[in-house]
């Protein structure tokens, strides 16, 4: 079974789809442009964008995290169903729901951990509790003054200075911006897990992960050989 796109029936699902697809396309485009410009500057003008590599790494990290949640949606993650296929359809659905419950629990923990890591960089408080959020801690030293190594501060983000940096100017891009993908990405992953679980309950989806690229490749190879014969 190859990756496929399920129709988004809810308005929220359609909005998330558009957001993810637009973000992925934008990130790919920006990575290509920055890398191309840097190559031209280096080999033609013997110069370079000092911040080019760091920006590309940030964009790539964002792309990967967006890709994780989007691949849950289109079932592009690889799955192993050698054991579940031994069960009846009802048994497979029960196992799929157990798997979905585990994924949702993991998504909640991932979202908590992502928020707790990012919050101090935004001058916010992480949550209490080792496993589940039990409120917000107090007295945690913020890290809003932490900046990237080489990326200059864009003027469009100057509004952050009085908000989280006590009015002090940033010379470089604050880490709160690139790190923001952590809670955003974790929230998207949890949303996709819940969405997939609803699909399993409704019968529109058979499992959390349903992509079998190896099987598809073997089938394509067999078809190609059969065509030659």
C-alpha positions as CSV (number, residue, x, y, z in Angstrom):
1,X,0.0,0.0,0.0
2,X,1.6,3.3,-1.0
3,X,1.2,6.6,0.7
4,X,-2.1,8.3,0.0
5,X,-3.9,11.4,1.0
6,X,-7.1,11.1,3.0
7,X,-9.7,13.8,2.5
8,X,-9.9,16.2,5.3
9,X,-13.6,16.4,6.3
10,X,-13.3,19.1,9.0
11,X,-12.5,22.7,8.5
12,X,-9.6,22.4,11.1
13,X,-8.2,19.5,9.1
14,X,-8.2,21.5,5.9
15,X,-6.5,24.4,7.6
16,X,-3.8,22.2,9.1
17,X,-3.3,20.6,5.7
18,X,-2.8,23.9,4.0
19,X,-0.5,25.1,6.7
20,X,1.7,22.1,6.6
21,X,1.9,21.9,2.8
22,X,2.6,25.6,2.5
23,X,5.2,25.5,5.2
24,X,7.0,22.5,3.6
25,X,7.0,24.1,0.2
26,X,8.2,27.4,1.6
27,X,11.0,25.8,3.6
28,X,12.2,23.7,0.6
29,X,12.2,26.9,-1.5
30,X,14.1,28.9,1.0
31,X,16.7,26.2,1.5
32,X,17.3,26.0,-2.2
33,X,17.6,29.7,-2.6
34,X,20.0,30.2,0.3
35,X,22.2,27.3,-0.8
36,X,22.2,28.4,-4.4
37,X,23.1,32.0,-3.6
38,X,25.9,30.8,-1.3
39,X,27.4,28.6,-3.9
40,X,27.3,31.3,-6.5
41,X,28.9,33.8,-4.1
42,X,31.6,31.4,-3.1
43,X,32.7,30.1,-6.6
44,X,32.0,33.2,-8.6
45,X,32.7,36.2,-6.3
46,X,34.9,34.4,-3.7
47,X,32.5,35.5,-0.9
48,X,29.8,33.8,1.1
49,X,26.8,34.4,3.3
50,X,28.3,34.0,6.8
51,X,24.9,33.0,8.2
52,X,23.9,30.8,5.2
53,X,24.8,27.5,6.7
54,X,23.1,28.2,10.0
55,X,19.9,29.3,8.3
56,X,19.9,26.2,6.1
57,X,20.3,24.0,9.2
58,X,17.4,25.8,10.9
59,X,15.2,25.4,7.8
60,X,16.1,21.8,7.5
61,X,15.2,21.1,11.1
62,X,11.8,22.8,10.6
63,X,11.3,20.8,7.4
64,X,12.0,17.5,9.2
65,X,9.6,18.2,12.1
66,X,6.8,19.4,9.7
67,X,7.4,16.3,7.7
68,X,6.9,14.0,10.6
69,X,3.4,15.2,11.2
70,X,2.5,15.4,7.6
71,X,3.7,11.9,6.9
72,X,1.4,10.6,9.6
73,X,-1.4,12.2,7.7
74,X,-0.5,10.7,4.3
75,X,0.6,7.4,5.9
76,X,4.1,7.8,4.5
77,X,5.9,6.4,7.5
78,X,7.0,2.8,7.1
79,X,4.9,0.1,8.9
80,X,5.5,-3.5,9.8
81,X,2.3,-5.6,9.8
82,X,3.6,-9.1,9.7
83,X,2.1,-9.9,13.1
84,X,-1.1,-7.9,12.9
85,X,-2.0,-9.5,9.5
86,X,-2.3,-12.8,11.4
87,X,-5.4,-11.5,13.2
88,X,-8.9,-11.2,11.9
89,X,-10.2,-7.7,10.8
90,X,-11.7,-7.1,14.2
91,X,-8.5,-8.1,16.0
92,X,-6.4,-5.9,13.7
93,X,-8.7,-3.0,14.6
94,X,-8.3,-3.6,18.3
95,X,-4.5,-3.7,17.9
96,X,-4.7,-0.5,15.8
97,X,-6.6,1.3,18.6
98,X,-4.1,0.1,21.2
99,X,-1.3,1.4,19.0
100,X,-3.3,4.7,18.6
101,X,-3.6,5.1,22.3
102,X,0.1,4.6,22.8
103,X,0.8,7.2,20.1
104,X,-1.5,9.7,21.7
105,X,0.2,9.2,25.0
106,X,3.5,9.7,23.4
107,X,2.3,12.8,21.6
108,X,1.1,14.3,24.9
109,X,4.5,13.6,26.5
110,X,6.3,15.0,23.5
111,X,4.3,18.2,23.6
112,X,5.0,18.7,27.3
113,X,8.7,18.1,26.7
114,X,8.8,20.5,23.7
115,X,7.0,23.2,25.7
116,X,9.2,22.8,28.7
117,X,12.3,23.1,26.6
118,X,11.1,26.1,24.5
119,X,9.3,28.1,27.2
120,X,12.4,29.6,29.0
121,X,13.7,30.9,25.6
122,X,10.4,32.8,25.3
123,X,10.6,34.1,28.9
124,X,7.7,31.8,29.8
125,X,7.5,29.1,32.5
126,X,7.8,25.3,31.8
127,X,5.2,23.0,33.3
128,X,5.5,21.1,36.6
129,X,5.3,17.3,36.8
130,X,7.6,14.6,35.4
131,X,5.1,13.0,33.1
132,X,2.0,15.2,32.8
133,X,1.7,19.0,33.2
134,X,0.5,19.9,36.7
135,X,0.6,23.7,36.3
136,X,3.5,26.0,35.7
137,X,6.7,26.2,37.7
138,X,7.9,29.5,39.2
139,X,11.3,31.1,39.4
140,X,12.8,29.4,36.3
141,X,15.5,31.6,34.9
142,X,14.6,32.6,31.4
143,X,16.9,32.2,28.4
144,X,15.4,34.9,26.2
145,X,18.8,36.5,25.8
146,X,20.2,33.5,24.0
147,X,20.8,34.1,20.3
148,X,21.9,32.2,17.3
149,X,25.6,32.2,16.4
150,X,25.5,34.1,13.1
151,X,22.0,34.8,11.9
152,X,21.4,38.6,12.0
153,X,18.3,40.0,13.7
154,X,15.6,40.7,11.1
155,X,13.8,44.0,11.7
156,X,10.4,42.3,11.6
157,X,11.2,40.6,14.9
158,X,12.2,43.7,16.8
159,X,8.8,43.6,18.6
160,X,10.2,40.7,20.7
161,X,12.8,42.9,22.4
162,X,10.4,44.8,24.8
163,X,8.3,41.7,25.1
164,X,10.8,39.1,26.3
165,X,14.2,40.8,26.4
166,X,13.5,43.7,28.7
167,X,13.9,46.2,25.9
168,X,17.5,45.2,25.1
169,X,18.3,45.0,21.4
170,X,19.2,41.7,19.8
171,X,22.3,41.7,17.6
172,X,21.5,38.1,16.4
173,X,18.3,36.2,15.9
174,X,17.0,35.0,19.3
175,X,16.8,31.2,19.7
176,X,13.2,31.5,20.7
177,X,12.3,31.8,17.0
178,X,14.0,28.7,15.5
179,X,13.1,26.7,18.7
180,X,9.4,27.6,18.3
181,X,9.1,24.6,15.9
182,X,9.4,22.3,18.9
183,X,6.0,23.0,20.5
184,X,4.4,23.8,17.1
185,X,5.6,20.5,15.6
186,X,4.7,18.5,18.7
187,X,1.2,19.9,18.7
188,X,0.8,19.0,15.0
189,X,2.1,15.5,15.6
190,X,-0.4,15.0,18.5
191,X,-3.2,16.4,16.2
192,X,-2.3,13.9,13.5
193,X,-2.3,11.1,16.0
194,X,-5.8,12.0,17.2
195,X,-7.0,12.5,13.6
196,X,-5.6,9.0,12.7
197,X,-7.3,7.5,15.7
198,X,-10.7,9.0,14.7
199,X,-10.1,7.5,11.2
200,X,-9.5,4.0,12.7
201,X,-12.7,4.3,14.8
202,X,-14.7,5.4,11.8
203,X,-13.3,2.7,9.6
204,X,-11.7,5.1,7.1
205,X,-8.2,4.1,8.1
206,X,-6.9,0.7,8.9
207,X,-3.8,1.6,11.0
208,X,-1.7,4.4,12.3
209,X,1.0,3.7,9.7
210,X,0.3,2.0,6.4
211,X,3.1,2.7,4.0
212,X,5.0,-0.3,2.6
213,X,7.7,1.1,0.3
214,X,9.7,-2.1,0.2
215,X,6.6,-4.1,-0.9
216,X,5.8,-1.5,-3.5
217,X,9.3,-1.6,-4.9
218,X,9.2,-5.4,-5.2
219,X,5.8,-5.2,-7.0
220,X,7.1,-2.6,-9.4
221,X,10.2,-4.6,-10.1
222,X,8.1,-7.7,-10.8
223,X,5.8,-5.8,-13.0
224,X,8.7,-4.4,-15.0
225,X,10.3,-7.8,-15.5
226,X,6.9,-9.3,-16.5
227,X,6.6,-6.5,-19.1
228,X,10.0,-7.4,-20.6
229,X,9.0,-11.0,-20.8
